Amino acid sequence: MTEMLLRYFRKKQKETQTEKIYDTQCPFCSMQCKMQLIEQSTVTRKRYQTIAKDNPTSEGRICIKGLHAHQHAIHGDRIKHPLLKVNGEFQKISWDEALQLIKEKFTEIQSLHGNDALSVYGSATITNEEAYLLGKFARVALKTRYIDYNGRLCMSSAASAATQTFGMDRGFTNSIQEIPQTRCMILAGTNIAECQPTIMPYFERAKENGCFIIAIDPRETATTKLADLHLKVKPGMDAALANGILKVIIEEELIDQSFLERRVDGFSEVNEYVASLDLEEIAELTGVPSEKIVKAATVFGKEESGMIFTARGVEQQTDGSIAVRNFLNILLATGKIGKPFSGFGAVTGQGNGQGAREHGQKSDQLPGYRSIENQEHRRYIADVWGIREEDLPHKGVSAFEMIEKMDEGEIKGLFLMCSNPVVSNPSAAFVKQAIKKLDFFVAVDLFVSETARLADLILPATSYLETPGTMTNVEGRVTLREASFPLWGEAKHDWEILCEVAKALEKGEYFSFNSPEEIFEEIREATRGGLADYSGITYDRLRQEEGILWPCPDEDHRGTTRLFEHQFAHLNGKAKMVAVSNKPEVEKEKPTEDFPLYLTTGRVMSHYLTGVQTRKSSTLAAREFESYMEIHPATAEKYQIKDQTLVKIESERGSIVVRSKRSEAIRKDTVFVPFHWADSQNVNQLISKKLDPTCKMPGFKVSAVKISPVE
């Protein structure tokens, strides 16, 4: 009888099982892989499975992070309602109470200290619509000039370098589909195999087609294993290495003289400077043998097509912007841009790292890559927004400089959206100290992150499964992320939160949106005629065409797959080369007797950024549940560091404790620590406050440290 009842109930359970399918995009890297979440429900439980969808960029691939992304979105620690800190503890309050409190506190701060006493800190993981609205919110609802975002710590070097060199910045100057046909490529400071795994097949196809691949990295990685030539550069010496390559190209007469004469300014100054350099001195400076520099230069110079890709290894340095410019010098000198299978690729880190920097989150930018200091640009956006140009604030400062102003007391309030600056910024102890000085701090997030812990008020946001909108991926392709998963508790979309706060501040007339598509329609108008022109893109087109590469100036335009075929974006139509000194403007840390080793940082495949989301995924957390220090065995022996034991790493800023991992893949003078962990394992506690003078990027990739075993 018991067995019969069990069979009966099992049959009934199967009969009542339902299945729902939710279309979405991965919330993590800039490939923005399309996928579906399948929810199977019975009377007793729900089961989830993620499958990939075909699309022009990732071609139906998905990596381990995407497969398990839903685990954080349905995690029990998700914030379900507004939380107010009372006597050091968070307590549930209503949305009405939260909005009234924001109104009172923000109004009080600005009446006492001026509009610029409030600041806004944004994110490169939110949608284009939300990034656009956040910039408008800061400048129209709050009337503050202090807005910046976490992309400052990711893409600012490449963005500024491309803008200065070409006149505009789009991650890839070509479409991703051209990669397999190029004849030679340089991968400078990028570990795409772990950071953007679904892009790897493009590079593998190029290799199969005979492409010669040159990798520049202090470590051997899954990416450098693909290379024909690995230049194991000293941390921080990328700009000097580029000078060595450039010197050989010029001296071996591998330049494209006709291209330089017709389409480039500044070559003579570059030629004069690199002629004064000694190749053997560059070899000594960079740690790369001169014969390898010659090999890289001659192969790249002689091939008919070539591409250069840069990422955080080159960019996250205090000379990151000028270092990228020197790699662009190589590209221009050989004429390898604006033609098939040749161009530049800035491998964007964050999911919407491209789109989030185009629409006004940066301190000096307005939507469409317009400049906030350009009178014509200001008037245009003021007209779109329905305000007076003189009421539009001027430029502010970078993300870390805003934190410095919090510490100095100039900034009294903070509105933080979907970012974790306590973990992501350099000198983390200082960042925490500065934020604690604020009079009022509002955080919008999925979880109580390390930064949100310090907030006075936390507002619950929605996840990638719940929030529809557009994203712009690594190649500059605008895509539409569908999302229809039920909202979590009382959570609201970021755009809804901004509209409701603006309404509470009596600025609701400028934020009367009812959907992301309505916001996108305003983006189309705001970007019309700008460098990043989205005016020809619509939601209907994105659904039908599976993404469009900007600029797209009208609805009959197919999008721009290859930039700079006929001219660059500077007024005279030419690109600009610049001589790059081997001695950076901001002096980098070098090993000393007290701090004898280089420290460099980076990512691992199973985690993303500060780990707030991926550490909530049981599957991903199990793969890498703690941080570690990669160290060469010979170096480990010298400092008595046994494998898989705890080790203390110290710089002038502080110390952390992580587990050792011996590896011959790293230089003997260098240790590597990933940056996805917080508190006592937060490697950014060790990083200097020094910033790139051009783009204000911190120098995450070069620090001087000492190590010792933890007894």
Salt bridges, closest charged atoms under 4 A:
GLU3 OE2 - ARG7 NH1 3.88
GLU15 OE1 - LYS12 NZ 3.54
ASP23 OD1 - LYS53 NZ 3.48
GLU39 OE2 - LYS46 NZ 3.94
GLU59 OE1 - ARG61 NH1 2.77
GLU59 OE1 - ARG205 NH2 2.56
ASP77 OD2 - HIS75 ND1 3.80
ASP77 OD2 - LYS616 NZ 2.84
ASP116 OD2 - ARG145 NE 3.10
ASP148 OD1 - ARG152 NH2 2.87
ASP169 OD2 - ARG357 NE 2.73
GLU178 OE2 - ARG562 NH2 3.00
GLU220 OE2 - LYS232 NZ 3.02
ASP228 OD1 - LYS207 NZ 2.95
GLU251 OE2 - LYS247 NZ 2.73
ASP265 OD1 - LYS574 NZ 3.82
GLU303 OE1 - ARG183 NE 3.65
GLU315 OE1 - ARG312 NH2 2.81
ASP319 OD1 - LYS588 NZ 2.61
GLU358 OE1 - HIS359 NE2 3.65
GLU373 OE1 - HIS394 ND1 3.12
GLU389 OE2 - ARG378 NE 2.62
GLU390 OE2 - ARG388 NH1 3.50
ASP391 OD2 - ARG388 NE 2.98
GLU401 OE2 - LYS696 NZ 3.85
ASP407 OD1 - LYS437 NZ 2.84
GLU410 OE1 - LYS405 NZ 3.19
GLU450 OE2 - ARG453 NH2 3.95
GLU450 OE2 - ARG615 NH2 3.40
GLU466 OE2 - ARG78 NH1 3.07
GLU475 OE2 - ARG477 NE 2.83
GLU482 OE2 - ARG543 NE 2.72
GLU490 OE2 - LYS92 NZ 3.97
GLU500 OE2 - LYS492 NZ 3.35
GLU506 OE2 - LYS103 NZ 3.56
GLU521 OE1 - ARG524 NH1 3.01
GLU522 OE2 - LYS136 NZ 2.78
GLU525 OE1 - ARG528 NH2 3.28
ASP540 OD1 - ARG543 NH1 3.97
GLU545 OE2 - ARG541 NE 2.80
GLU555 OE2 - ARG524 NH2 3.09
GLU565 OE2 - ARG562 NH1 2.71
GLU589 OE2 - ARG653 NH1 2.42
GLU626 OE2 - ARG659 NE 2.60
GLU630 OE2 - ARG219 NE 3.07
GLU637 OE2 - ARG662 NH1 2.97
GLU652 OE1 - ARG653 NH1 3.97
ASP669 OD2 - ARG667 NH2 2.93
ASP679 OD1 - ARG453 NH1 3.48
